[in-house]
Amino acid sequence: MTPVLFWALRLALLLLAVAMLCALTRLLIGPTAQDRVMALDCLYINGMLMMLVLGIVYASNVYFEAAMLTALFGFVGSTAMAKFLLRGEVIE
Amino acid sequence: MNDFIVGPLPLWAEIVTAVFAVLGAAFAAIGSFGLVRLPTFFRRIHAPTLGATVGVWCMTIATIVYFSVQGYSLFLHAVLIVLFIALTAPITTIFLMRAALFRERQKGGDVPPAAKSAD
């Protein structure tokens, strides 16, 4: 791995960490419940991107599966919470 | 740092991977920063879609290029992630938007503001 790719991946990890911190800030200070759900949605997508970068850093396919599972369960969680905000119950 | 024994990649593949990884991360960071910066919920909901579309696309291209060159075969599984996100992110956003409108109206808010008629 040349220094170009090495430092580029470190920079990408740093940017994603900043992005996750921003989403976490909105998750903590969000004035309404829908703000918090939206911040959680953003947080899991950033975490999934971080998984993909880590997969390139360690040259391993395992992180890819983890990213896919994150995307899957993140969608289920966000949709369930949005549905809960809409109706007051998840399964009708 | 690297636990696995990896053969040297051609320079062009490393440069393409580096550029797209940094681009994707930068788009995700910009989108998340908008989440903090913008004033109201109805403006904020537009910001994270930047990370969910361009960010995921760029990162997927980086992953595909890196693993394809490294493994001497086409690594297309990563397209599954981007297809899945492209299908599910709008669904979540629509549900969230409807929930937000419903809750605002329950509180007595007048949303969305009346559109300006053309005539």
Backbone of each chain as ProteinMPNN parsed JSONL, in Angstrom:
{"seq_chain_A": "MTPVLFWALRLALLLLAVAMLCALTRLLIGPTAQDRVMALDCLYINGMLMMLVLGIVYASNVYFEAAMLTALFGFVGSTAMAKFLLRGEVIE", "coords_chain_A": {"N_chain_A": [[0.858, -1.2, 0.0], [0.758, 2.04, -1.042], [1.975, 5.24, 0.216], [0.147, 7.178, -0.621], [-2.449, 5.974, -0.873], [-2.634, 5.005, 1.723], [-2.661, 7.349, 3.394], [-4.833, 8.622, 2.275], [-6.917, 6.895, 2.937], [-6.818, 7.154, 5.695], [-7.555, 9.831, 5.922], [-10.144, 9.669, 4.895], [-11.332, 8.104, 6.876], [-11.135, 9.876, 9.017], [-12.777, 11.998, 8.124], [-15.22, 10.654, 8.028], [-15.524, 10.069, 10.706], [-15.861, 12.648, 11.728], [-18.271, 13.227, 10.47], [-19.939, 11.34, 11.708], [-19.835, 12.33, 14.288], [-21.149, 14.776, 13.968], [-23.723, 13.845, 13.302], [-24.265, 12.557, 15.688], [-24.335, 14.706, 17.421], [-26.668, 15.994, 16.54], [-28.404, 13.983, 17.184], [-28.331, 14.056, 19.94], [-29.034, 16.713, 20.678], [-31.31, 17.197, 19.243], [-34.35, 18.849, 18.763], [-36.942, 17.744, 18.394], [-38.644, 14.505, 18.225], [-38.602, 13.429, 15.654], [-36.345, 14.586, 14.572], [-34.346, 13.253, 15.945], [-34.66, 10.623, 15.05], [-34.042, 10.96, 12.357], [-31.372, 11.729, 12.602], [-30.294, 9.369, 13.594], [-30.679, 7.713, 11.409], [-28.929, 8.927, 9.578], [-26.596, 8.467, 10.98], [-26.252, 5.658, 10.927], [-25.802, 5.231, 8.238], [-23.411, 6.596, 7.841], [-21.79, 5.05, 9.507], [-21.868, 2.67, 8.105], [-20.5, 3.374, 5.768], [-18.035, 3.785, 6.924], [-17.393, 1.184, 7.634], [-16.993, 0.112, 5.066], [-14.695, 1.531, 4.282], [-12.895, 0.587, 6.23], [-12.805, -2.05, 5.434], [-11.329, -1.785, 3.061], [-8.964, -0.825, 4.151], [-8.0, -2.962, 5.753], [-7.947, -4.868, 3.806], [-9.927, -6.894, 3.593], [-12.694, -9.087, 3.185], [-14.621, -9.414, 5.067], [-15.568, -7.169, 6.369], [-17.197, -6.124, 4.493], [-19.49, -7.747, 4.475], [-20.404, -7.075, 7.009], [-21.034, -4.4, 6.593], [-23.163, -4.658, 4.861], [-25.063, -5.939, 6.489], [-25.38, -3.919, 8.37], [-26.608, -1.944, 6.793], [-28.994, -3.248, 6.212], [-30.265, -3.754, 8.767], [-30.294, -1.206, 9.785], [-32.076, 0.13, 8.097], [-34.46, -1.248, 8.72], [-34.741, -0.529, 11.424], [-34.918, 2.332, 11.321], [-37.215, 2.684, 9.752], [-39.127, 1.412, 11.354], [-39.119, 3.094, 13.585], [-39.933, 5.532, 12.452], [-42.474, 4.82, 11.627], [-43.587, 4.344, 14.089], [-43.616, 6.931, 15.116], [-45.506, 7.967, 13.461], [-47.924, 6.564, 13.861], [-48.047, 5.693, 16.483], [-47.828, 3.071, 17.054], [-46.022, 0.116, 16.064], [-46.612, -2.27, 14.652], [-49.622, -2.883, 13.098]], "CA_chain_A": [[0.0, 0.0, 0.0], [1.583, 3.248, -1.13], [1.55, 6.28, 1.174], [-1.022, 7.924, -1.118], [-3.669, 5.279, -0.467], [-2.633, 4.929, 3.193], [-3.13, 8.597, 4.014], [-6.188, 8.921, 1.793], [-7.873, 6.127, 3.736], [-6.887, 7.774, 7.03], [-8.348, 11.063, 5.783], [-11.544, 9.274, 4.754], [-11.809, 7.685, 8.202], [-11.288, 11.083, 9.836], [-13.97, 12.725, 7.665], [-16.409, 9.908, 8.44], [-15.674, 10.24, 12.15], [-16.46, 13.969, 11.923], [-19.676, 13.119, 10.068], [-20.688, 10.631, 12.754], [-19.96, 13.228, 15.444], [-22.218, 15.73, 13.65], [-25.002, 13.151, 13.439], [-24.474, 12.292, 17.112], [-24.744, 15.974, 18.022], [-28.086, 16.207, 16.258], [-29.143, 12.962, 17.929], [-28.418, 14.424, 21.351], [-29.687, 17.999, 20.928], [-32.463, 17.353, 18.369], [-35.476, 19.313, 19.58], [-38.107, 16.863, 18.315], [-38.327, 13.085, 18.068], [-38.264, 13.1, 14.262], [-34.945, 14.977, 14.374], [-33.471, 12.204, 16.464], [-34.733, 9.463, 14.152], [-33.293, 11.316, 11.149], [-29.944, 11.69, 12.949], [-29.915, 7.959, 13.696], [-30.61, 7.235, 10.026], [-27.668, 9.44, 9.029], [-25.5, 7.843, 11.729], [-25.951, 4.291, 10.481], [-25.22, 5.258, 6.884], [-21.995, 6.948, 8.009], [-21.1, 3.888, 10.051], [-21.719, 1.684, 7.034], [-19.401, 3.84, 4.917], [-16.788, 3.542, 7.658], [-17.12, -0.254, 7.477], [-16.416, -0.12, 3.736], [-13.311, 2.028, 4.291], [-12.088, -0.348, 7.025], [-12.598, -3.221, 4.585], [-10.216, -1.508, 2.154], [-7.747, -0.672, 4.954], [-7.5, -4.273, 6.142], [-8.017, -5.745, 2.636], [-10.671, -8.071, 4.025], [-14.077, -9.087, 2.712], [-15.553, -9.593, 6.182], [-16.185, -5.876, 6.667], [-18.24, -5.891, 3.512], [-20.71, -8.39, 4.993], [-20.875, -6.278, 8.143], [-21.661, -3.192, 6.059], [-24.466, -5.029, 4.305], [-25.982, -6.169, 7.609], [-25.689, -2.609, 8.943], [-27.594, -1.291, 5.938], [-30.263, -3.972, 6.348], [-30.928, -3.538, 10.052], [-30.526, 0.221, 9.951], [-33.326, 0.472, 7.411], [-35.583, -1.763, 9.504], [-34.886, 0.274, 12.626], [-35.392, 3.683, 11.022], [-38.605, 2.62, 9.299], [-39.983, 1.087, 12.492], [-39.274, 4.268, 14.444], [-40.753, 6.524, 11.751], [-43.847, 4.31, 11.69], [-44.043, 4.559, 15.463], [-43.934, 8.359, 15.265], [-46.685, 8.285, 12.659], [-49.156, 5.948, 14.335], [-48.029, 5.346, 17.888], [-47.522, 1.648, 17.203], [-45.215, -0.308, 14.935], [-47.353, -3.26, 13.865], [-51.048, -2.658, 13.322]], "C_chain_A": [[0.886, 1.24, 0.0], [1.104, 4.283, -0.113], [0.33, 7.053, 0.705], [-2.302, 7.282, -0.623], [-3.776, 5.226, 1.052], [-3.212, 6.191, 3.808], [-4.506, 8.985, 3.522], [-7.221, 8.16, 2.606], [-7.965, 6.683, 5.155], [-7.725, 9.035, 6.983], [-9.833, 10.729, 5.674], [-12.115, 8.852, 6.097], [-12.046, 8.894, 9.101], [-12.556, 11.843, 9.458], [-15.242, 11.995, 8.114], [-16.628, 10.017, 9.947], [-16.304, 11.591, 12.463], [-17.953, 13.929, 11.574], [-20.494, 12.424, 11.133], [-20.846, 11.499, 13.987], [-21.061, 14.251, 15.209], [-23.578, 15.071, 13.833], [-25.31, 12.888, 14.904], [-24.911, 13.56, 17.843], [-26.226, 16.218, 17.809], [-28.935, 15.185, 17.01], [-29.333, 13.386, 19.379], [-29.214, 15.707, 21.557], [-30.99, 18.147, 20.172], [-33.713, 17.742, 19.129], [-36.671, 18.364, 19.531], [-37.673, 15.428, 18.079], [-37.937, 12.764, 16.626], [-36.846, 13.529, 13.913], [-34.011, 13.864, 14.817], [-33.489, 10.981, 15.565], [-33.933, 9.733, 12.881], [-31.793, 11.27, 11.416], [-29.46, 10.255, 13.057], [-29.769, 7.341, 12.311], [-29.285, 7.652, 9.382], [-26.48, 8.734, 9.68], [-25.208, 6.445, 11.203], [-25.408, 4.277, 9.067], [-23.739, 5.632, 6.957], [-21.201, 5.774, 8.565], [-20.874, 2.819, 9.009], [-20.594, 2.076, 6.076], [-18.057, 3.595, 5.6], [-16.398, 2.065, 7.579], [-16.474, -0.534, 6.125], [-14.969, 0.355, 3.679], [-12.412, 1.083, 5.081], [-11.822, -1.626, 6.242], [-11.456, -3.006, 3.611], [-8.917, -1.433, 2.944], [-7.152, -2.04, 5.297], [-7.529, -5.281, 5.005], [-8.766, -7.032, 2.958], [-12.12, -7.953, 3.572], [-15.082, -9.107, 3.857], [-16.287, -8.294, 6.486], [-17.319, -5.572, 5.707], [-19.564, -6.507, 3.96], [-21.29, -7.581, 6.143], [-21.584, -5.019, 7.655], [-23.048, -3.503, 5.518], [-25.493, -5.249, 5.418], [-26.358, -4.85, 8.271], [-26.756, -1.904, 8.129], [-28.969, -1.912, 6.137], [-30.984, -3.603, 7.641], [-31.158, -2.057, 10.321], [-31.819, 0.655, 9.298], [-34.527, 0.0, 8.218], [-35.824, -0.89, 10.735], [-35.461, 1.651, 12.341], [-36.852, 3.668, 10.599], [-39.544, 2.319, 10.455], [-40.193, 2.317, 13.362], [-40.105, 5.36, 13.772], [-42.217, 6.121, 11.786], [-44.431, 4.526, 13.079], [-44.417, 6.018, 15.685], [-45.234, 8.692, 14.556], [-47.962, 7.79, 13.316], [-49.188, 5.666, 15.827], [-47.859, 3.874, 18.139], [-46.838, 1.18, 15.929], [-45.982, -1.265, 14.038], [-48.829, -3.086, 14.162], [-51.804, -3.959, 13.143]], "O_chain_A": [[1.667, 1.459, 0.927], [-0.03, 4.217, 0.363], [-0.448, 7.536, 1.528], [-3.146, 7.948, -0.025], [-4.862, 5.381, 1.61], [-4.127, 6.133, 4.63], [-5.274, 9.607, 4.256], [-8.278, 8.699, 2.933], [-9.04, 6.692, 5.755], [-8.518, 9.292, 7.889], [-10.677, 11.399, 6.269], [-13.249, 9.197, 6.428], [-13.021, 8.943, 9.85], [-13.315, 12.28, 10.324], [-16.215, 12.625, 8.526], [-17.766, 10.052, 10.415], [-17.164, 11.695, 13.337], [-18.786, 14.508, 12.272], [-21.609, 12.848, 11.441], [-21.87, 11.427, 14.668], [-21.822, 14.568, 16.123], [-24.481, 15.651, 14.437], [-26.462, 12.979, 15.327], [-25.737, 13.513, 18.755], [-26.954, 16.591, 18.729], [-30.055, 15.487, 17.424], [-30.371, 13.11, 19.98], [-29.992, 15.797, 22.506], [-31.724, 19.108, 20.405], [-34.107, 17.036, 20.057], [-37.353, 18.197, 20.543], [-36.512, 15.152, 17.776], [-37.058, 11.936, 16.387], [-36.207, 12.917, 13.058], [-33.015, 13.569, 14.156], [-32.449, 10.363, 15.339], [-33.23, 8.853, 12.384], [-31.024, 10.826, 10.564], [-28.337, 9.949, 12.656], [-28.859, 6.549, 12.065], [-28.612, 6.851, 8.733], [-25.483, 8.439, 9.021], [-24.044, 6.077, 11.045], [-24.624, 3.392, 8.723], [-22.913, 5.07, 6.239], [-20.071, 5.529, 8.144], [-19.847, 2.141, 9.005], [-19.828, 1.224, 5.626], [-17.071, 3.244, 4.951], [-15.217, 1.734, 7.471], [-15.527, -1.316, 6.033], [-14.112, -0.318, 3.107], [-11.29, 0.802, 4.659], [-10.751, -2.221, 6.361], [-10.686, -3.931, 3.35], [-7.881, -1.913, 2.483], [-5.949, -2.253, 5.149], [-7.171, -6.441, 5.209], [-8.301, -8.126, 2.639], [-12.7, -6.867, 3.573], [-16.266, -8.846, 3.645], [-17.472, -8.303, 6.819], [-18.271, -4.867, 6.043], [-20.621, -5.887, 3.845], [-22.505, -7.417, 6.25], [-22.601, -4.612, 8.217], [-23.986, -2.725, 5.688], [-26.639, -4.811, 5.314], [-27.502, -4.664, 8.686], [-27.696, -1.334, 8.684], [-29.976, -1.21, 6.222], [-32.145, -3.196, 7.628], [-32.111, -1.691, 11.009], [-32.574, 1.448, 9.861], [-35.497, 0.739, 8.388], [-36.964, -0.552, 11.053], [-36.379, 2.098, 13.028], [-37.639, 4.516, 11.019], [-40.63, 2.893, 10.542], [-41.304, 2.569, 13.827], [-40.891, 6.038, 14.434], [-43.098, 6.964, 11.954], [-45.609, 4.849, 13.231], [-45.405, 6.318, 16.355], [-45.977, 9.577, 14.98], [-48.97, 8.497, 13.335], [-50.259, 5.422, 16.383], [-47.756, 3.446, 19.289], [-47.032, 1.753, 14.857], [-46.007, -1.101, 12.818], [-49.25, -3.132, 15.318], [-53.026, -3.988, 13.288]]}, "seq_chain_B": "MNDFIVGPLPLWAEIVTAVFAVLGAAFAAIGSFGLVRLPTFFRRIHAPTLGATVGVWCMTIATIVYFSVQGYSLFLHAVLIVLFIALTAPITTIFLMRAALFRERQKGGDVPPAAKSAD", "coords_chain_B": {"N_chain_B": [[0.208, -2.545, 10.412], [-1.333, -3.714, 8.445], [-2.881, -6.754, 8.373], [-3.112, -8.772, 6.543], [-1.606, -10.511, 3.827], [-0.884, -8.788, 1.073], [-0.585, -8.4, -2.342], [1.36, -6.033, -4.285], [-0.495, -3.335, -5.531], [-1.384, -2.007, -8.764], [-0.469, 1.368, -9.588], [-2.42, 3.081, -10.605], [-4.806, 1.945, -9.765], [-4.654, 2.27, -6.996], [-4.692, 5.045, -6.831], [-7.199, 5.689, -7.927], [-8.865, 4.38, -6.073], [-8.169, 5.82, -3.746], [-8.978, 8.446, -4.391], [-11.765, 8.142, -4.776], [-12.571, 7.133, -2.297], [-11.955, 9.251, -0.546], [-13.569, 11.23, -1.672], [-16.179, 10.157, -1.288], [-16.282, 10.037, 1.523], [-16.02, 12.747, 2.062], [-18.38, 13.788, 0.966], [-20.255, 12.533, 2.622], [-19.541, 13.719, 5.033], [-20.129, 16.411, 4.527], [-22.904, 16.275, 4.179], [-23.705, 15.392, 6.735], [-22.831, 17.52, 8.243], [-24.537, 19.491, 7.372], [-26.796, 18.545, 8.583], [-26.438, 19.343, 11.206], [-26.23, 22.072, 10.912], [-28.406, 23.333, 9.529], [-31.52, 25.155, 10.005], [-34.36, 24.338, 10.481], [-36.482, 21.386, 10.846], [-37.616, 20.614, 8.405], [-35.89, 21.634, 6.567], [-33.587, 20.392, 7.305], [-33.94, 17.712, 6.638], [-33.202, 17.355, 4.048], [-30.447, 17.302, 3.946], [-28.91, 14.846, 4.777], [-29.331, 13.127, 2.641], [-27.42, 13.57, 0.756], [-25.129, 12.203, 1.658], [-26.224, 9.669, 1.545], [-26.621, 9.129, -1.108], [-24.587, 10.15, -3.142], [-22.325, 9.804, -1.551], [-22.405, 7.052, -0.8], [-22.317, 5.905, -3.336], [-19.765, 6.74, -4.325], [-18.066, 5.515, -2.449], [-18.665, 2.865, -2.929], [-17.72, 2.54, -5.537], [-14.993, 2.865, -5.051], [-14.539, 0.6, -3.419], [-15.189, -1.482, -5.227], [-13.271, -1.122, -7.269], [-10.869, -1.486, -5.814], [-11.049, -4.152, -4.706], [-11.515, -5.633, -6.994], [-9.169, -5.303, -8.517], [-7.339, -6.279, -6.722], [-8.117, -8.956, -6.34], [-8.048, -10.03, -8.86], [-10.447, -10.443, -10.196], [-13.843, -9.649, -11.083], [-15.413, -7.74, -8.701], [-18.42, -7.552, -7.734], [-20.232, -7.535, -5.68], [-20.531, -5.365, -4.059], [-22.231, -3.655, -5.307], [-24.688, -4.468, -4.516], [-25.068, -3.313, -1.999], [-25.274, -0.574, -2.608], [-27.49, -0.566, -4.248], [-29.399, -1.471, -2.453], [-29.4, 0.576, -0.515], [-30.208, 2.677, -2.167], [-32.776, 1.874, -2.676], [-33.988, 1.831, -0.155], [-33.5, 4.189, 1.343], [-35.154, 6.38, 0.355], [-37.659, 5.407, 1.176], [-37.562, 5.395, 3.983], [-37.198, 8.155, 4.325], [-39.608, 9.184, 3.316], [-41.506, 8.095, 5.091], [-40.624, 9.315, 7.447], [-40.981, 11.993, 6.853], [-43.746, 12.149, 6.543], [-44.49, 11.47, 9.137], [-43.391, 13.665, 10.483], [-44.865, 15.804, 9.399], [-47.433, 15.086, 10.285], [-47.09, 15.216, 13.064], [-46.449, 17.901, 13.397], [-48.821, 19.109, 12.555], [-50.541, 18.15, 14.477], [-49.643, 19.556, 16.626], [-50.644, 21.961, 15.953], [-49.361, 23.432, 14.059], [-48.948, 25.131, 10.907], [-48.294, 23.464, 8.364], [-47.528, 22.023, 5.189], [-46.416, 25.378, 4.331], [-48.793, 27.486, 2.646], [-48.91, 27.205, -0.866], [-47.693, 29.581, -3.22], [-49.969, 30.86, -5.429], [-50.154, 30.807, -9.041], [-51.579, 32.717, -10.451]], "CA_chain_B": [[-1.21, -2.215, 10.339], [-2.062, -4.622, 7.566], [-2.732, -8.131, 8.845], [-3.181, -9.722, 5.447], [-0.534, -10.363, 2.855], [-1.507, -8.259, -0.132], [0.381, -8.063, -3.376], [1.322, -4.609, -4.63], [-1.508, -2.963, -6.514], [-0.914, -0.985, -9.697], [-0.607, 2.71, -9.021], [-3.676, 3.727, -11.004], [-5.892, 1.431, -8.926], [-4.56, 2.903, -5.68], [-5.103, 6.453, -6.931], [-8.661, 5.732, -8.095], [-9.456, 4.037, -4.783], [-7.962, 6.914, -2.801], [-9.809, 9.601, -4.76], [-13.188, 7.906, -4.536], [-12.81, 6.991, -0.854], [-11.974, 10.58, 0.075], [-14.768, 11.933, -2.165], [-17.362, 9.639, -0.602], [-16.257, 10.473, 2.917], [-16.253, 14.19, 2.112], [-19.808, 14.038, 0.759], [-20.96, 12.136, 3.841], [-19.272, 14.718, 6.071], [-20.882, 17.633, 4.204], [-24.312, 16.005, 4.473], [-23.925, 15.344, 8.178], [-22.649, 18.868, 8.774], [-25.799, 20.169, 7.115], [-27.751, 18.081, 9.591], [-26.264, 20.162, 12.407], [-26.213, 23.501, 10.62], [-29.648, 23.918, 9.018], [-32.327, 25.608, 11.141], [-35.601, 23.646, 10.818], [-36.493, 19.969, 10.454], [-37.975, 20.432, 6.991], [-34.692, 21.874, 5.764], [-32.55, 19.432, 7.684], [-34.144, 16.373, 6.091], [-32.57, 17.255, 2.736], [-28.983, 17.229, 4.004], [-28.246, 13.541, 4.806], [-29.473, 12.386, 1.389], [-26.155, 13.704, 0.03], [-24.294, 11.071, 2.019], [-26.865, 8.396, 1.21], [-26.57, 8.864, -2.553], [-23.253, 10.319, -3.739], [-21.33, 9.215, -0.667], [-22.415, 5.591, -0.921], [-21.875, 5.556, -4.693], [-18.309, 6.891, -4.444], [-17.399, 4.495, -1.647], [-18.849, 1.573, -3.598], [-16.787, 2.487, -6.667], [-13.66, 2.617, -4.479], [-14.474, -0.804, -2.999], [-15.189, -2.358, -6.397], [-11.969, -1.031, -7.951], [-9.815, -2.063, -4.991], [-11.125, -5.606, -4.572], [-11.407, -6.252, -8.317], [-7.757, -5.344, -8.914], [-6.607, -7.112, -5.773], [-8.468, -10.364, -6.481], [-8.001, -10.398, -10.287], [-11.77, -10.811, -10.719], [-14.78, -8.546, -10.884], [-16.049, -7.804, -7.374], [-19.621, -6.733, -7.924], [-21.174, -7.648, -4.56], [-20.726, -4.059, -3.425], [-23.368, -2.988, -5.941], [-25.867, -4.83, -3.726], [-25.251, -2.319, -0.928], [-25.731, 0.716, -3.123], [-28.871, -0.768, -4.697], [-30.26, -1.571, -1.279], [-29.545, 1.922, 0.064], [-30.991, 3.502, -3.09], [-34.185, 1.499, -2.559], [-34.575, 1.986, 1.173], [-33.387, 5.539, 1.912], [-36.362, 7.186, 0.106], [-38.801, 4.916, 1.963], [-37.4, 5.949, 5.332], [-37.411, 9.601, 4.297], [-41.038, 9.479, 3.137], [-42.176, 7.806, 6.362], [-40.224, 10.317, 8.439], [-41.588, 13.267, 6.472], [-45.171, 12.084, 6.884], [-44.596, 11.533, 10.598], [-43.109, 15.029, 10.916], [-46.029, 16.637, 9.054], [-48.524, 14.696, 11.18], [-46.843, 15.71, 14.418], [-46.538, 19.356, 13.374], [-50.241, 19.497, 12.481], [-51.145, 17.868, 15.776], [-49.288, 20.656, 17.519], [-51.298, 23.173, 15.496], [-48.557, 24.153, 13.081], [-49.523, 25.21, 9.562], [-47.303, 22.964, 7.429], [-46.553, 22.944, 4.612], [-47.012, 26.695, 4.078], [-49.599, 27.514, 1.433], [-48.13, 27.527, -2.057], [-48.1, 30.807, -3.896], [-50.631, 30.518, -6.69], [-49.498, 31.464, -10.167], [-52.323, 33.878, -10.935]], "C_chain_B": [[-1.957, -3.262, 9.55], [-1.814, -6.064, 7.981], [-2.624, -9.129, 7.709], [-2.048, -9.462, 4.472], [-1.168, -9.985, 1.527], [-0.406, -7.925, -1.117], [0.297, -6.602, -3.705], [0.293, -4.346, -5.725], [-0.889, -2.022, -7.529], [-1.276, 0.406, -9.188], [-1.955, 3.326, -9.367], [-4.825, 3.245, -10.12], [-5.856, 2.089, -7.552], [-5.041, 4.341, -5.748], [-6.613, 6.563, -7.08], [-9.349, 5.413, -6.775], [-9.354, 5.195, -3.802], [-8.902, 8.072, -3.101], [-11.276, 9.336, -4.419], [-13.497, 7.717, -3.058], [-12.895, 8.361, -0.197], [-13.21, 11.364, -0.371], [-16.011, 11.47, -1.409], [-17.419, 10.102, 0.836], [-16.541, 11.961, 3.028], [-17.734, 14.504, 1.909], [-20.613, 13.656, 1.994], [-20.764, 13.174, 4.938], [-20.063, 15.991, 5.808], [-22.36, 17.45, 4.544], [-24.589, 16.013, 5.965], [-23.732, 16.71, 8.809], [-23.905, 19.7, 8.539], [-26.868, 19.787, 8.114], [-27.661, 18.919, 10.864], [-26.591, 21.618, 12.111], [-27.591, 24.073, 10.301], [-30.658, 24.136, 10.137], [-33.561, 24.758, 11.472], [-35.572, 22.21, 10.316], [-36.716, 19.801, 8.963], [-36.852, 20.852, 6.06], [-33.642, 20.821, 6.041], [-32.702, 18.11, 6.968], [-33.511, 16.233, 4.708], [-31.092, 16.922, 2.83], [-28.428, 15.8, 3.952], [-28.404, 12.734, 3.524], [-28.223, 12.497, 0.533], [-25.241, 12.53, 0.348], [-24.879, 9.747, 1.568], [-26.848, 8.113, -0.286], [-25.138, 8.944, -3.067], [-22.187, 9.663, -2.876], [-21.244, 7.712, -0.821], [-21.937, 5.164, -2.308], [-20.364, 5.618, -4.801], [-17.59, 5.794, -3.669], [-17.53, 3.122, -2.293], [-17.904, 1.445, -4.782], [-15.375, 2.209, -6.163], [-13.509, 1.151, -4.091], [-14.368, -1.738, -4.195], [-13.829, -2.338, -7.078], [-10.9, -1.742, -7.137], [-9.872, -3.59, -4.988], [-11.059, -6.302, -5.919], [-9.952, -6.38, -8.721], [-6.976, -6.284, -7.998], [-6.87, -8.598, -6.015], [-8.452, -10.861, -7.902], [-9.35, -10.888, -10.794], [-12.738, -9.686, -10.367], [-15.522, -8.725, -9.559], [-17.291, -6.924, -7.415], [-20.602, -6.831, -6.763], [-21.491, -6.289, -3.958], [-21.892, -3.305, -4.059], [-24.652, -3.297, -5.186], [-26.132, -3.767, -2.662], [-25.852, -1.051, -1.496], [-27.156, 0.587, -3.667], [-29.819, -0.787, -3.505], [-30.483, -0.198, -0.654], [-30.415, 2.794, -0.837], [-32.471, 3.149, -3.009], [-34.779, 1.92, -1.226], [-34.519, 3.413, 1.716], [-34.613, 6.402, 1.592], [-37.561, 6.736, 0.92], [-38.741, 5.476, 3.377], [-37.713, 7.432, 5.348], [-38.887, 9.943, 4.161], [-41.797, 9.233, 4.431], [-41.899, 8.898, 7.383], [-40.889, 11.651, 8.149], [-43.069, 13.27, 6.821], [-45.38, 12.16, 8.385], [-44.378, 12.962, 11.09], [-44.285, 15.95, 10.609], [-47.181, 16.371, 10.014], [-48.332, 15.304, 12.571], [-46.913, 17.227, 14.467], [-47.998, 19.811, 13.355], [-50.953, 19.222, 13.79], [-50.841, 18.965, 16.78], [-49.913, 21.977, 17.08], [-50.506, 23.974, 14.498], [-49.205, 24.114, 11.705], [-48.451, 24.79, 8.565], [-47.982, 22.064, 6.406], [-47.198, 24.303, 4.378], [-47.726, 26.71, 2.736], [-48.75, 27.945, 0.238], [-48.638, 28.822, -2.665], [-48.743, 30.425, -5.224], [-50.058, 31.364, -7.819], [-50.245, 32.729, -10.581], [-52.666, 34.864, -9.821]], "O_chain_B": [[-3.064, -3.661, 9.913], [-0.68, -6.542, 7.947], [-2.097, -10.224, 7.898], [-1.592, -8.329, 4.315], [-1.901, -10.774, 0.931], [0.573, -7.26, -0.781], [-0.726, -5.97, -3.441], [0.235, -5.064, -6.723], [0.048, -1.299, -7.193], [-2.251, 0.59, -8.46], [-2.566, 4.006, -8.542], [-5.711, 4.023, -9.765], [-6.902, 2.428, -6.999], [-5.719, 4.815, -4.836], [-7.245, 7.412, -6.451], [-10.304, 6.088, -6.392], [-10.318, 5.521, -3.11], [-9.542, 8.617, -2.202], [-11.951, 10.191, -3.846], [-14.575, 8.101, -2.604], [-13.79, 8.615, 0.609], [-13.828, 12.069, 0.426], [-16.802, 12.291, -0.944], [-18.473, 10.512, 1.322], [-17.212, 12.403, 3.96], [-18.287, 15.372, 2.584], [-21.545, 14.365, 2.375], [-21.693, 13.48, 5.686], [-20.606, 16.591, 6.735], [-22.992, 18.337, 5.118], [-25.589, 16.574, 6.414], [-24.387, 17.035, 9.8], [-24.296, 20.507, 9.382], [-27.736, 20.59, 8.454], [-28.67, 19.176, 11.52], [-27.158, 22.318, 12.95], [-27.92, 25.172, 10.746], [-30.662, 23.391, 11.117], [-33.794, 24.478, 12.648], [-34.75, 21.853, 9.472], [-36.09, 18.955, 8.325], [-36.848, 20.475, 4.888], [-32.904, 20.405, 5.149], [-31.705, 17.437, 6.707], [-33.301, 15.115, 4.239], [-30.531, 16.327, 1.909], [-27.536, 15.546, 3.142], [-27.688, 11.752, 3.328], [-27.971, 11.643, -0.317], [-24.649, 11.93, -0.549], [-24.146, 8.811, 1.246], [-27.041, 6.968, -0.695], [-24.539, 7.919, -3.393], [-21.258, 9.041, -3.391], [-20.155, 7.154, -0.957], [-21.227, 4.167, -2.437], [-19.734, 4.685, -5.299], [-16.624, 5.209, -4.161], [-16.611, 2.307, -2.215], [-17.345, 0.373, -5.017], [-14.642, 1.42, -6.759], [-12.491, 0.526, -4.387], [-13.565, -2.671, -4.192], [-13.286, -3.386, -7.427], [-10.11, -2.511, -7.684], [-8.863, -4.25, -5.237], [-10.599, -7.442, -5.999], [-9.53, -7.428, -9.21], [-6.072, -6.992, -8.44], [-5.954, -9.413, -5.908], [-8.808, -12.013, -8.147], [-9.394, -11.678, -11.737], [-12.481, -8.88, -9.472], [-16.177, -9.743, -9.335], [-17.229, -5.72, -7.166], [-21.696, -6.273, -6.84], [-22.575, -6.077, -3.414], [-22.477, -2.421, -3.432], [-25.594, -2.504, -5.201], [-27.277, -3.367, -2.448], [-26.813, -0.509, -0.951], [-27.944, 1.527, -3.561], [-30.9, -0.198, -3.542], [-31.609, 0.156, -0.303], [-31.253, 3.555, -0.354], [-33.328, 4.001, -3.24], [-35.941, 2.323, -1.163], [-35.401, 3.812, 2.476], [-35.088, 7.107, 2.483], [-38.39, 7.555, 1.317], [-39.739, 5.968, 3.905], [-38.395, 7.925, 6.246], [-39.373, 10.874, 4.804], [-42.628, 10.047, 4.834], [-42.799, 9.352, 8.089], [-41.31, 12.358, 9.064], [-43.592, 14.261, 7.33], [-46.307, 12.813, 8.864], [-45.075, 13.428, 11.992], [-44.666, 16.776, 11.438], [-47.827, 17.3, 10.498], [-49.267, 15.831, 13.173], [-47.379, 17.794, 15.456], [-48.372, 20.765, 14.038], [-51.859, 19.959, 14.179], [-51.646, 19.273, 17.658], [-49.741, 22.997, 17.747], [-50.912, 25.072, 14.118], [-49.926, 23.172, 11.377], [-47.774, 25.637, 7.982], [-48.953, 21.391, 6.753], [-48.419, 24.378, 4.239], [-47.314, 26.028, 1.798], [-47.982, 28.905, 0.31], [-49.831, 29.125, -2.635], [-48.128, 29.744, -6.044], [-49.553, 32.466, -7.606], [-49.627, 33.703, -11.012], [-53.292, 35.892, -10.078]]}, "name": "protein", "num_of_chains": 2, "seq": "MTPVLFWALRLALLLLAVAMLCALTRLLIGPTAQDRVMALDCLYINGMLMMLVLGIVYASNVYFEAAMLTALFGFVGSTAMAKFLLRGEVIEMNDFIVGPLPLWAEIVTAVFAVLGAAFAAIGSFGLVRLPTFFRRIHAPTLGATVGVWCMTIATIVYFSVQGYSLFLHAVLIVLFIALTAPITTIFLMRAALFRERQKGGDVPPAAKSAD"}
